[in-house]
């Protein structure tokens, strides 16, 4: 059996709800072979992050090289890239290895509130990684940091999507989950602006939702789908994953990318 190959370049969540664990489950659920390049190890559960250990940038690069040189990668995504040095190494690897389908999930803060991106790394994210993104998937707080302004209303989401594409991304999807009213995501590819309405599900168990959404986009891109089709399919996938969220732990439980298994 020959499967498309996707790669996640992200951190590990010891609780299994987010990070590479969530990404690999999503890849498997969508019929894509998942590979990984670990950037950091976190001690984490549903209550929060208690410890972070960044891996050496040389080892991060070696992981990417090992997978691409032997197996090949049809699409990749980035998650937790906590330092400017890691972002620089990953961006260089993406360019040199010719990975042309890249989903950038600009992870900044864990569900429990722990910062996963150093403040001095934001500029590196803007300058080095955003221009390589086939699709970038910020939530509202992440879009606000990237653009250094408030992003909340639907009109502000539309403007943010346009400005992230102007920053270099091929496609921007500004997610509406953190909005106080509607949960509409705004998709912009440089010409077409599409509003993707969603259903707000009444649950506190949303840990890993951003990881699963971006991983689902990556899987669909690896399967050869166009960005808008991939985003639409991922929106449907994450809606089902949130609705089937797992009741574990004493904090924010994880979404369930294996909801139909």
C-alpha positions, 0 to 999 in steps of 0.5 A, spaced: 500 500 500 502 506 497 500 512 502 501 520 501 506 522 506 505 528 511 510 531 516 509 534 523 514 539 525 512 540 532 513 539 540 510 533 543 504 533 548 505 528 554 498 528 555 497 526 548 492 531 546 495 536 542 502 537 538 505 531 534 501 526 538 494 529 535 497 531 528 499 523 527 492 521 529 489 526 524 494 523 519 492 516 520 485 518 520 485 521 514 489 515 510 496 519 510 502 516 513 505 521 518 512 522 519 515 527 525 520 532 526 520 533 534 522 540 536 521 540 543 518 535 549 513 538 554 511 535 560 503 537 559 496 534 561 489 537 561 491 542 566 497 545 563 504 545 561 509 544 567 516 543 563 519 544 556 525 542 553 527 544 546 531 539 542 538 542 539 537 545 532 542 540 529 537 534 531 531 537 529 534 538 522 537 531 522 530 529 523 527 533 517 533 530 512 532 523 514 525 523 513 525 527 506 531 524 503 528 517 504 521 517 504 519 523 501 514 528 504 508 531 500 506 536 505 508 538 512 506 542 517 509 546 523 506 547 530 510 549 536 517 552 534 519 556 540 525 560 539 528 564 533 533 559 532 528 553 531 524 557 526 530 559 522 533 552 522 526 549 520 525 555 515 532 553 512 530 546 511 523 547 508 527 551 503 533 546 502 529 540 501 524 543 497 517 542 501 512 546 497 506 544 501 507 547 508 501 549 513 504 554 518 500 553 525 503 559 529 503 556 536 504 561 541 500 559 547 498 552 550 490 551 552 492 552 559 496 559 558 503 557 558 507 561 552 510 556 547 513 561 543 518 566 546 516 574 544 523 575 541 521 569 536 515 573 533 519 577 528 523 570 525 516 567 525 513 573 521 520 574 516 522 567 515 516 562 516 510 566 514 513 567 506 513 559 506 506 558 508 502 555 503 496 556 508 497 559 515 492 558 520 492 563 526 487 564 531 485 571 533 490 572 539 495 569 534 493 573 528 493 579 533 500 578 535 503 577 528 499 583 525 501 587 532 493 589 532 487 587 535 483 582 531 476 580 533 470 582 529 469 579 522 471 585 518 478 585 522 478 577 521 477 579 513 483 584 514 487 580 517 487 574 512 488 579 507 494 582 510 497 575 512 497 574 505 500 580 503 506 578 508 507 572 504 503 567 505 499 564 499 493 562 503 491 565 510 485 562 514 484 566 520 480 562 525 474 565 529 473 560 535 475 565 540 470 570 537 465 572 542 459 571 537 460 568 530 465 562 529 466 564 522 473 562 519 476 567 514 479 564 508 483 568 503 488 566 497 490 573 494 484 573 490 478 570 493 475 571 500 471 566 503 467 565 509 467 559 512 461 559 518 461 554 523 457 551 529 460 553 536 460 547 540 458 547 548 464 544 551 471 546 555 474 540 551 478 543 546 485 541 547 489 540 541 483 543 536 488 548 532 493 542 531 488 537 529 485 543 524 492 544 521 494 537 521 487 535 517 489 541 512 496 538 511 493 531 510 488 533 505 494 537 501 498 531 501 493 527 498 493 533 492 487 537 494 487 544 493 487 549 499 480 551 499 477 544 498 483 542 504 480 547 508 473 546 508 474 538 509 479 540 515 473 545 518 468 539 517 473 534 520 475 539 526 467 540 528 466 532 528 473 532 533 470 537 537 463 534 538 466 527 540 471 530 545 474 526 550 472 526 557 479 525 561 483 529 566 481 535 570 482 540 565 481 541 558 480 535 555 482 533 548 478 533 541 478 526 538 481 526 531 479 518 531 471 520 532 469 515 526 474 509 528 
